[in-house]
Every structure is written in C-alpha cells, then in structure tokens.
Amino acid sequence: MSEPSSTGSLVEEGQQQGLRTGLRRRHMTMLAIGGAIGAGLFVGSGSVIGTAGPAAIISYAAAGLLVLCVMRALGEMVVARPVAGSLAEYARMALGPFGGFTIGWLYWYLYVILVGAEAVAGAAILSSWIDLPHWVLSAALLTVMTSVNLISVKSFGEFEFWFASIKVVAIVVFLAMGAAWVFGLWPGSESGFHNLTDYGGFAPNGITGIFSAIVVVMFAFGGTEIVTVAAAESREPGQAVARATNNVLWRVGLFYVASIFLVVTILPWNDAQVLKSPFVSALDHMGVPAAGTIMQVVILTAVLSVLNSAIYVSSRMLYVLTRDGDAPASLVKVNKRGVPARAVLLGTVAAWGAVIASYISPDKVFTFLVNSIGVVLAFVYVAIMISQLKLRARLRREDPSALTYRMWAYPYLSWLVIIAIFAVFTAMALNEDQRPQLAASTVSLLVVAALYPLRAKLGRKPPVHEVEVLRH
C-alpha cells in the first residue's frame, strides 16, 4: 500500500494542503475527553435507566467496550498510515473510491444535521433565560460558533478546551458529592446500595432491557473519533491519536459508568424525575441548592461543545472530500489563516435547513432528519472495522514495521465487533420505538450511495499522490 502522500505525515500533509497545525497537546487532550461527553449523558441517560434499570451500568460499560474496540482499530490505521480525513481515507484505501465517497459524505451529513439539532437544543435552554423567539436564539448560536471556527483552528481548539473543561469539572464534582452521599459522608445522607436491588432487582427488565439500552448508549459515545479528524492540524498527530484511544476506557468508566452508578444508587431507578432528568434529580435529593439551574448551565455548555465540534468536523470532512475529488473543487480553498472557510459556511448553511424544519415541521421533517442520523455512526463504525481488517492484512504483507499500535486479538475481535454492531441493528429492527431510526438512517445511506455517479460531474480529478492511494 502506498503512502497517502509523499510525506506520510498528517502534519506535513495538512501544511501542503493549506491547513495549519494550530492544535496543541492540551487542545487534543480535552477534545478527546470532551468528545465523549454530550448532553446525552446529562439528559438522555434517563431513558437508558428507564429501559435497563440499575443494570444501565452494564449497558454503558458494554457499549463503551464496543466503542473502545472501534477506536483501537481506527488508532491502528492512523498510527500506521497517518492521513487527513482518516475515516473517509481508510474506507477509500480499503473499499475503493465508492467507499471513501459514501463514508465521507455520510459522515459530513451526520455532523451537518447535528449542527442544526444542537442549535435548536441550545435555543430551547436559552429561552428559559432570554425572552426571544427560538429561531433568533438558534441563529445567534450558529453565528457565534461559526465565527469561532472561521477565525482559526486554534480558536476552535481554545473554545473546545474550555467547554470540555467545564463538562469534566461538573462530572468530577458530581462524582465526589455522589460518592460522599452513598458512603454516608454527606449531611443527612442515607448510606447504602439498597436502591440497586429494591425495585424489581438489579435488572428489572432482564437481558432484553440491558441489550435494548446498549442500542441507545452506543450512539451516546459519538464524538470519540473526532480526535482522529483533528489530528491533521495538531503538532503530534500519531501520539495524539494513540493517547486518545488509550484514554477512552477510563473516560467511559469514570464519566459514564461511575456517574450512572451513583444516580441509580442515590435514587430508585423508576423514580419519575430520574427518568426525566437523572442528574438534576440526584442533586435535588442531596439538597444541592439551585441544582436545576446549575445543570442547565452544564447542559448548555455540552450543547455548545457539540455545536462547535460539529461545525469543525463537517468542514474538515468536506475539505477532505474536495481534496479527493468527491466534491466541487472550489470548496478546497482556505483563507489566510488556514481555515477552509467555504466548507465551514456551506455546512452552516446546510444546518439551517434542519433549524428551519424544526419550526416549520417539528413532528415530521425535523423528526425524520434527526432519525436519519441516529444510526449513521454505527454504519461508520462498520466501515472502520472492515477497513482495519483489509488494511491490516495488507500492511502485514507490505510493511509490518508500520504496525506499532495494534488492534487486539486480530482478526477475531474485529469480526466480533462487526457481529455485535449487526446484532444492534437486529435489535433495533425488532424494537418498535427504534425501528424508525434504523429505517431513516438506512435511507440516508442509500441516498448517499446513489449519488456516487455524480462524482465525475461535480468533483475534480485528484492529485497524483491521491490517485496512487486509490490504485492500491
């Protein structure tokens, strides 16, 4: 397999194409940590607890291990063959131009719709404090975060660093207070773990409940792969990706599993308020003043963090698609600060479609758009694992010395992850509530794949070094 560029380096490739290496180690570290912490942890975890009961702890741990394996496989490819736009590029190397086109555009679509959805979510939170129409607040959020991304990659990194820091501090404080309550160190606390078994047992809905919850939880970890996209604009790409992959396990264990464990230990899992807002309910039960307001601020920070990252990722993926000849050549242009401004703006304009849909047709069009990205990340995960299987075999033949960071138990674990993801698809197909998400996301995949013939008309001829990648 040929090198993806004459330099073989994410940093040098980024410089050749016009991107700047403005992300530092602290940016990459917090991007990796914050990427896995979205508003879903603070709000969406209620539905997971309602489905699995206290056994939601197992659901989070199992889904976390699945995502860890995907990240390990992706990390193996990034360290062995560093290339900007890794998700699409490895699909291109392993599956050909069609694979790179489909995964790249599908991933771009995922984050564009996410930009619109997060702007709507942020506006809903702000409306309780600011008496303005929701669409005005959505527009304000989109304008501010788009401006941040247009300034420079360092500006994006700084905002994400502080957003992630706030989320991390909030969770650490919650873990400390929750542990104090559980072990009887909090004023007026009732120590013990009886809530884990008193209301129908640890797994009141059985194995089915645990597995159904895994379906929901797996998509809550979306964002862990962002660090591999951002690596092209960091000074230590290989090390950054390796560190991020190694840290996924403890992040998941500390932030998700431990916090959910404390929630279901502090309060009965079937408490109505727990199902609605688990963290606020736990803090209220502990007597923390203004718990609701505090968590609203934290959730808004999480929303802004995802909005910031989504704009960044969508623009870089579009930039890579343009570079590889899968999008109009004009979008590859960067400004004097090394930012692909046209790609940033196109993603924001496209996201406005989702925002408008949320006000014109919230129950039909907007719901379909949100459902249409619900399983897209799982499609991307499958592509990552298949790419790793094919490229690992190729590297073992052509350049075994490049395999310094390896996927565990190859090829058995890689195949096991693929089988597990398809088991998730099957579970969704059998679940009436989750079936619309699977169907809408499948439509997204089919539409993107059907657009591939337009590549020759709308794209551009890739440079010679990229043709070499495709040829191998």
URPERA-V583662 format. One record per residue. RES is the residue in one small letter. PSI is psi in degrees with one decimal (NA if undefined). OMEGA is omega in whole degrees, -180 to 180 (NA if undefined). Layout:
<<RES	PSI	OMEGA> <RES	PSI	OMEGA>>
This chain:
<<m	129.1	180> <s	157.2	174> <e	145.2	-180> <p	-15.6	174> <s	167.8	-178> <s	-21.9	-179> <t	-29.3	-177> <g	17.4	-176> <s	134.5	176> <l	-42.2	-178> <v	-49.6	-177> <e	-35.5	178> <e	-43.3	179> <g	-40.3	-179> <q	-38.8	179> <q	-40.4	-176> <q	-12.2	178> <g	-10.4	177> <l	154.6	-180> <r	148.2	178> <t	71.5	-175> <g	-5.0	-180> <l	126.1	-180> <r	176.3	-176> <r	-42.1	-179> <r	-33.8	176> <h	-47.4	-177> <m	-38.4	180> <t	-48.6	-178> <m	-29.3	175> <l	-41.0	179> <a	-42.5	-179> <i	-47.2	-178> <g	-21.8	-178> <g	-29.9	-178> <a	-3.6	-176> <i	99.5	176> <g	-176.6	178> <a	-20.0	179> <g	-32.5	178> <l	-43.5	-174> <f	-27.5	-177> <v	-53.2	-174> <g	-20.1	-179> <s	-21.0	178> <g	-42.2	180> <s	-33.0	177> <v	-44.7	178> <i	-39.5	179> <g	-29.4	-179> <t	-42.1	-173> <a	-13.1	-174> <g	-154.6	178> <p	-22.9	179> <a	-1.6	172> <a	-26.1	176> <i	-43.7	179> <i	-38.9	-180> <s	-45.2	179> <y	-41.1	-180> <a	-43.3	-179> <a	-45.2	178> <a	-37.4	178> <g	-40.6	178> <l	-37.5	179> <l	-46.5	179> <v	-35.6	177> <l	-42.8	179> <c	-40.1	178> <v	-43.6	179> <m	-36.4	178> <r	-43.1	178> <a	-42.8	179> <l	-41.0	178> <g	-37.4	178> <e	-44.9	-178> <m	-39.8	-179> <v	-43.8	-179> <v	-39.2	-178> <a	-40.1	-178> <r	75.7	-178> <p	129.2	-180> <v	138.8	179> <a	143.1	-179> <g	42.0	-168> <s	-43.3	-175> <l	-49.1	-180> <a	-36.4	-176> <e	-40.9	-180> <y	-33.7	174> <a	-37.3	178> <r	-44.6	-180> <m	-40.0	-174> <a	-37.4	-172> <l	-4.0	179> <g	179.5	-178> <p	-37.3	180> <f	-41.9	179> <g	-44.0	179> <g	-42.2	179> <f	-49.6	-175> <t	-48.1	-178> <i	-40.2	-180> <g	-50.1	-179> <w	-34.2	178> <l	-41.1	179> <y	-39.2	177> <w	-45.2	180> <y	-42.0	179> <l	-48.6	-175> <y	-26.2	176> <v	-46.0	178> <i	-35.9	178> <l	-36.7	177> <v	-48.8	180> <g	-43.0	-179> <a	-39.7	-180> <e	-34.3	177> <a	-39.6	177> <v	-42.2	180> <a	-41.8	179> <g	-39.4	179> <a	-36.7	179> <a	-37.7	178> <i	-45.7	-178> <l	-29.2	-176> <s	-22.3	178> <s	-13.7	179> <w	-30.1	-175> <i	123.4	-176> <d	75.1	177> <l	155.3	177> <p	147.2	-178> <h	-38.5	-176> <w	-31.6	177> <v	-43.1	179> <l	-40.1	176> <s	-43.8	179> <a	-40.4	-180> <a	-44.8	180> <l	-44.3	179> <l	-41.9	-179> <t	-45.8	-178> <v	-49.8	-175> <m	-29.7	174> <t	-41.2	179> <s	-41.1	178> <v	-44.6	-179> <n	-26.0	180> <l	-24.3	-177> <i	-56.7	179> <s	164.2	177> <v	-29.8	178> <k	-37.4	177> <s	-45.9	175> <f	-46.8	-178> <g	-40.5	-180> <e	-46.3	179> <f	-43.0	-179> <e	-34.3	178> <f	-47.5	-177> <w	-36.8	175> <f	-48.6	-179> <a	-37.8	180> <s	-43.1	179> <i	-43.4	180> <k	-43.8	-179> <v	-45.4	179> <v	-42.8	-180> <a	-43.4	-179> <i	-42.1	180> <v	-43.0	178> <v	-42.5	178> <f	-43.1	180> <l	-41.5	-180> <a	-46.3	-179> <m	-42.1	-180> <g	-41.7	178> <a	-38.8	178> <a	-39.1	179> <w	-48.0	-176> <v	-36.9	-178> <f	15.3	173> <g	20.9	-178> <l	-4.9	-180> <w	140.0	-180> <p	123.8	179> <g	11.9	-177> <s	157.2	176> <e	97.8	-176> <s	156.3	177> <g	170.3	-175> <f	22.7	-175> <h	-28.1	-180> <n	-16.6	180> <l	-21.1	-175> <t	-10.4	-172> <d	-19.7	-172> <y	68.6	178> <g	6.5	179> <g	174.9	-177> <f	-37.1	179> <a	76.3	-175> <p	-25.6	-179> <n	13.5	175> <g	-167.4	-179> <i	-35.5	-180> <t	-43.1	179> <g	-41.7	180> <i	-44.8	-177> <f	-40.0	178> <s	-36.4	179> <a	-33.1	178> <i	-37.8	179> <v	-45.4	-179> <v	-43.4	-174> <v	-37.7	-175> <m	-36.0	-177> <f	-12.2	176> <a	-21.3	-179> <f	2.8	178> <g	132.9	-177> <g	-19.0	179> <t	-25.4	-178> <e	-6.5	-177> <i	-33.6	-177> <v	-28.2	179> <t	-27.7	175> <v	-42.0	-178> <a	-16.8	-176> <a	-28.1	-180> <a	-22.5	-178> <e	23.6	176> <s	164.0	-177> <r	-19.2	-180> <e	69.7	-172> <p	-49.6	-178> <g	-47.6	-179> <q	-38.5	-178> <a	-43.9	-179> <v	-42.5	179> <a	-44.5	179> <r	-42.6	-179> <a	-44.3	-179> <t	-44.1	180> <n	-28.7	-176> <n	-9.2	-178> <v	-43.8	-174> <l	-48.4	-178> <w	-28.8	175> <r	-46.7	-180> <v	-45.3	-179> <g	-44.4	-176> <l	-50.8	-171> <f	-39.8	-176> <y	-61.9	-174> <v	-47.3	-178> <a	-41.0	-179> <s	-39.6	178> <i	-37.8	176> <f	-43.2	-180> <l	-40.0	-180> <v	-50.0	-176> <v	-10.8	175> <t	-36.0	-179> <i	-39.2	-176> <l	154.1	173> <p	138.5	-175> <w	-27.4	-176> <n	12.6	175> <d	131.0	-176> <a	-38.7	-179> <q	-31.9	177> <v	-43.1	-179> <l	-29.4	-178> <k	-48.7	-178> <s	85.4	-171> <p	-42.4	-176> <f	-42.0	178> <v	-41.9	-180> <s	-43.2	180> <a	-43.4	-180> <l	-39.5	177> <d	-43.4	-180> <h	-31.6	179> <m	-6.3	178> <g	23.3	178> <v	121.4	-179> <p	143.5	178> <a	34.6	-178> <a	-41.6	-179> <g	-45.1	180> <t	-41.7	180> <i	-47.0	-178> <m	-30.6	176> <q	-39.9	178> <v	-43.3	-180> <v	-42.7	180> <i	-39.8	177> <l	-39.8	177> <t	-42.9	179> <a	-40.8	179> <v	-46.1	180> <l	-35.8	177> <s	-47.4	179> <v	-39.9	179> <l	-45.7	178> <n	-48.6	-179> <s	-38.2	-178> <a	-40.7	176> <i	-43.7	-180> <y	-51.6	-175> <v	-43.2	-179> <s	-39.0	-180> <s	-40.8	-179> <r	-36.0	178> <m	-38.3	177> <l	-37.8	177> <y	-44.7	-180> <v	-41.0	178> <l	-38.6	178> <t	-44.6	180> <r	-34.6	-177> <d	5.0	177> <g	14.2	-178> <d	2.9	-180> <a	163.8	-180> <p	136.9	-174> <a	-27.3	-177> <s	-21.9	-177> <l	-9.4	-178> <v	-11.3	-177> <k	136.0	176> <v	155.7	178> <n	-176.4	-174> <k	-13.9	178> <r	9.8	178> <g	21.3	-179> <v	129.6	176> <p	77.5	-170> <a	-41.5	-178> <r	-38.0	178> <a	-38.1	177> <v	-48.0	-176> <l	-38.8	179> <l	-41.5	178> <g	-39.6	179> <t	-41.6	179> <v	-42.9	179> <a	-37.4	179> <a	-28.1	178> <w	-27.8	177> <g	-41.8	179> <a	-39.1	180> <v	-46.4	180> <i	-40.9	180> <a	-32.4	-179> <s	-22.0	180> <y	-33.1	-179> <i	-44.3	-177> <s	70.8	-175> <p	-32.9	-175> <d	-14.1	-177> <k	-72.7	-175> <v	-50.4	-178> <f	-41.1	178> <t	-41.4	178> <f	-42.6	-180> <l	-44.1	179> <v	-42.8	177> <n	-32.8	-175> <s	-12.9	176> <i	0.8	-174> <g	-35.5	-176> <v	1.6	-177> <v	-40.9	-179> <l	-34.5	177> <a	-37.5	175> <f	-42.6	179> <v	-40.3	178> <y	-42.1	178> <v	-43.4	179> <a	-39.4	178> <i	-46.5	-177> <m	-41.4	178> <i	-40.8	178> <s	-42.3	-180> <q	-40.9	179> <l	-45.2	-177> <k	-43.4	-177> <l	-32.7	177> <r	-45.1	179> <a	-38.1	-180> <r	-41.2	180> <l	-36.7	179> <r	-31.0	178> <r	-41.9	-169> <e	-35.1	-175> <d	69.5	-177> <p	-23.1	-180> <s	-18.6	-180> <a	-16.0	-177> <l	68.9	179> <t	-16.0	180> <y	108.5	-166> <r	150.7	171> <m	139.8	-179> <w	148.8	170> <a	42.7	179> <y	140.0	-3> <p	2.3	-170> <y	-45.5	-178> <l	-35.8	179> <s	-45.3	178> <w	-35.4	179> <l	-39.1	178> <v	-43.6	178> <i	-44.4	179> <i	-40.7	180> <a	-40.4	180> <i	-40.2	178> <f	-27.7	174> <a	-36.4	176> <v	-43.8	177> <f	-42.8	180> <t	-43.5	179> <a	-39.5	179> <m	-39.5	-180> <a	-29.3	-179> <l	-9.4	-179> <n	119.0	-175> <e	-35.0	-178> <d	-30.7	-176> <q	-12.2	-177> <r	-40.8	179> <p	-36.3	178> <q	-46.2	180> <l	-43.0	-179> <a	-46.5	-178> <a	-39.4	179> <s	-35.1	176> <t	-38.3	175> <v	-43.0	178> <s	-45.7	-180> <l	-44.9	-178> <l	-39.1	179> <v	-46.0	180> <v	-44.8	180> <a	-37.1	-179> <a	-19.6	-180> <l	-5.7	-176> <y	-39.0	179> <p	-22.2	179> <l	-10.8	-177> <r	-43.5	-177> <a	-28.6	-178> <k	-39.3	-174> <l	-22.1	-177> <g	-163.6	178> <r	162.7	179> <k	124.3	-179> <p	153.0	175> <p	166.7	-174> <v	-43.9	-176> <h	-27.5	178> <e	-33.9	176> <v	-37.1	178> <e	-40.3	178> <v	-45.5	-178> <l	-35.1	-176> <r	-29.5	-179> <h	NA	NA>>
